[in-house]
Amino acid sequence: MSKAFTREDDSPESPEGPRRVSPLPPGAKNYVTPGGLERMRAELERLQRERSQAAGADGEPESARRAVQSFEQRLAYLHESLRTAEVVAPPPPPHEEVRFGATVRVRDRKGVETGYRLVGVDETDLDEIYVDEPEECGRRDLCIQPF
């Protein structure tokens, strides 16, 4: 039968989207700060509640299936991140070297200081920049992202 005479409902279900993979190379440690671990746990709990609501929601079945699938992918990623997380506490004073979990201040040539926190890949949030004075940073898209 010609494709022109088929209904959209006859098409096979859309394939699952690609699974998010850890941005870490194989064998690398998944360092996370204590605060980052708590934020991941809170996100996991929130997504589990929202997934249950999406699964039981009335409405278009295909839309609900896609929503649940999206939740499942993020939940799987969070479960794996939490399973492999190695919690590293911020370094104690005196702060003579920059290490994971530290908050550092950088002064540019004009004398303007900006603060950054060094965090793990699972803690990086592109919507949340760890800058103490964002107005001094200038354009937001030019600020260095946490790593």
N, C-alpha and C positions, 0 to 999 in steps of 0.2 A: 504494500500500500504506500502511496506517495506520502511524504512527510506533510504535505499541505493539507491532507485530510485526517490528520491525527489530532486528538485533543491534548492539551498540556497535561491533563491528569493521567494520560496513558504513558507519559515518559517515566523512566525509572527514577527512583528516589535519588536525590542529589548525593554524590559521594561525600564522605566525611572530609572535612577540611584537613589541611596538614597539621600534624601534631607539633606543638611548640617543643623545640628541643632546647636543652640548656645551652646558653651561650658559652659555657666553659668548655675548654678542650678536654678530651677523655683523660681521666686520671687526675684532673685538677681538683683542688679542694674547694668546697662551696662555703666560703667564709661568710658569716652573717653577724651583725651586732645583736646584742640582747634586745634592743628596741625593734630592730628589723624582724627578728624572730616573732616577737609579740604581734607586730603588724601583719605578718603572714598568717599567723594563727587566727587573728581576728577576721582577716579577709576570707579564710577558709570557712569559718563558721557562718559568716554573712552569706557567702555564695551557696552554701549548703541549704540555708533557709530559702534563699531566692530561687534556687533550682527546684525545691519542693513546690513552691508557689507556682512557678512556670509550668511544671509538669501537671499540676492539677487545675490550671486555669482554663476557663471556658474560652472558646474562640476558635480560630482557624487551626486545625491540627498540624498543618505543615509549619506554620509559624511557631507553634509551641515546640514542635520537634527540633527545629533549628535553634531555638532559644535554649532548650535543654542540652543539645549537643555542644553549644558554645560554653555553657556552664561546665559540662563534663570535661571539656578540654582544659579549661583553666583550673578546675579542681585537680585533675590528674597532674598538671604542672606543679601546683602548689604542694600536693602530696609528695611528689618526688623531691621538690626543693626542701621541704621540711625533713624528709627522710635523710637527705645527704648534707643537711646544714651542719656546719661546725661553728659553734658560737665562740666569738672572740670578744672579750671585754675591752673597752677602750683602754689605752695605755695609761698607767698611773703617772702622776707627777714625779720627778721633774720632766717636763716635756722638751727633751733635748733632741729627739729624733721623731720623724714623721712615720707613723705606722698605721696599720688598718684600725679603723674605729676612731682615729684622732680627728679633732676639729682643728683646722689650720687657718691662719690668716695670711693673706698674700698682699703685699703692697706693690702697686704699680709705679711707674716712673714719675707719675704726678703726685705720688704720696697717698693715693686713695687705697684703703684697705678693704678687702673682701674676704669673707669667711667661707670655708668649704668643709664638708665632712667626708671622710673616706669610708665608703660603704661597699658591701658586696653586690654582685650583679643582680641578685634577686631583690635587693632593696632599692635599686635605682628606679626612680619614678620620674619620667621626663616631664610630667606636669608639676612636680614639686622639686624645685632647685634648692639645695641646701646653701643658701646665700644669706648671710646675716643682714646686709643692707642692700636689698635689690635695687633701690633707687640709685645707689652709687655705682652699681654695675653697668648702668647705661642700658643699651638694648638687651632685652631678655634673651634673645636668640644668640647673643654673642657670649653669654656666660658659660663658663665651663661646667659641664654636667658632672655630678658625683660619679665616682667609679669604684 
